[in-house]
Amino acid sequence: VQLQASGGGLVQAGDSLKLSCAASGHTSTIYAIGWFRQGSEKRNEYVGGIKWSDGRADYADSVHGRFTASRDNAANIVYLQMPDLKPEDTAAYYCAARVSPQRGVWAFPAAGTYDYWGRGTLVTVSS
C-alpha cells in the first residue's frame, strides 16, 4: 500500500483546508486510515482515523467537533476537512494505513499500530 497526503498550505487563522490521502497498491487490504501530525515539537500526534469499510471515524480531543474525516472508496481517497484552523494546528500532516483488522475497533491512536505511511503535507496557520 502506498499513501500520498496532499492539500496542505499556508493559511490564516479561521481559514479551512481539506487534506487528501490517496491510497494505491493493495488497497483492498486496508482496514483503517489514520491521520497524524508533527509540529515544531516533533511529536507524532494522533489527529483522527477512519475505518476504510464503513467510514466510522474517531478524533483526538484536540480536534474533535472541528475536523472531519471522510472517504471515497471508489477513488481510494480519505479526506480530512479542517475548518476554523488555529496557529496550533500548524504541522506536517501524515496519513497512515493499518491492514490488520480488529473486530469492533476503528480507533487506532498509536502510531506503531499502522503498517504504511505516506509523505506528509505541510499545514501552516498564521495568526
N, C-alpha and C positions, 0 to 999 in steps of 0.2 A: 504494500500500500504506500502510495506517495501522496503527500499533502502539500498544498501551497496556500498560504494565507495571503490575502491582499485587501486593499481598501483603506489602509491607514493614510494618515496625512497630518498636516498642521492646521489646526482649527482653533477657534476662540471658545472660551468657556461658554457653555449654553448651547453650542452647536451640536450637531449629530453626525455620526458616521455609521456606516454599515460595513462590517468586515465580512469577507467571504473566505471559506476554506474549501478549496477544490480538491476532491479525492480522486485518485486514479489507481490503476492496478487492480488488485483483488478486492474490490470494494464490497463484494458480497460477504466478505468475512468480517466487516466492521460491525462491532456491537455498539460502540458509543464513541462520540467525539467530545473531547474536552477543550476548553479554551483556558489558556494561562497567560499571564503577563509578567514581564520583568521590568521593574522600574529602576530608578537610579541606585537603589539598594542592592540590585542584582538578586533579589529574592524571587523565586518562582512562585507566583501567587495564582491560585486557582480562581478563575472567574466564573465558570459555569460549564455545563455539559448537556448533551442531548443524546438520547437513545436513538440509534440510527433507524430502527424498525418502526417505532411508533411516535417519535418526536417528543417523548416525555423529557422535560428539561429540569435542570437543577441550577441554582445560582448561589454564589457566595453571598454572605450577608452584606458585603460592601457594595454590591451592585443589584441586589435583589429588589425587584419593583422598578428598576430603571433599565437594565439591559434585558434583551430578549433574544433567545436562541431559536432558530428555526432551521428546517432542512428541506431540500428539494432532492428527493431520492432519484428522480429521473435524471437529474443533471449531476448527481453526486456532489452536491454543494451544501455546506452548512453555513448559515449566516449568524452574525452577532450584531443585532441592532443596538446602537449605543446613543440614545438621546441625552440631552442635557449633560454634556461632558464637562468634567471638572478638571482642574490642573492636576489633581492627584490621580487621574486616570492615565496620565502620561506614562507610556511604557511601550515596550515591544510586545506585541501580542502574537501568541503562537497557538496553533491548533494541534491536537494530538489524537490518535486513533487507538482505541482498545479493541482487540479482536476476541478476547476471552469473555464469553458470556457469564453472567451471574444472575440467576433467576431472581426476578423481583427487584433487581437493583439497577438503577440508571444513573446514580450519582457516584462519581469516582474522583474525589478531590485530591487524591495523592498522585503526584506526577509519576511516581515509579510504577503505577499500575497500567500505564499506557505503553503500547508497543511501537508506535510510529509517531514521528514528529516532523512537522514541516518547518520551513523557514518562517521567521516572524515578519510581521508588518508593523512599522513604527507609527504610533499614535502620539502626537504632541499637542497638548491643550494649553494654550496661553491664557493668562488671566486678564 
